[in-house]
Amino acid sequence: METPLQETEIELRESWKTKTLVIGAVLGTLVGLGGAYLLIQGYERQGRKVNVSAGEGVKLGILVMGLLRQIANLGDGEK
């Protein structure tokens, strides 16, 4: 049986994980919406419809993967 202190520690451990996931989801949504808005604005300024080519999609995918890799490595420096 766990003591009240151990239960509190477990709740706090799980709490920060949940908060991190929620904050990440909100930030990801906002950044995605902002990026889509900027993309639309750029195409509208040129008088064209949004048409992302396969090459542009691959470039964007590589950039996103690089960003996610950097985020994943944030905690590796200080142990």
Residue pairs with C-beta under 8 A, 6 or more apart in sequence:
2 10
39 50
39 52
40 50
43 49
43 50
43 51
52 60
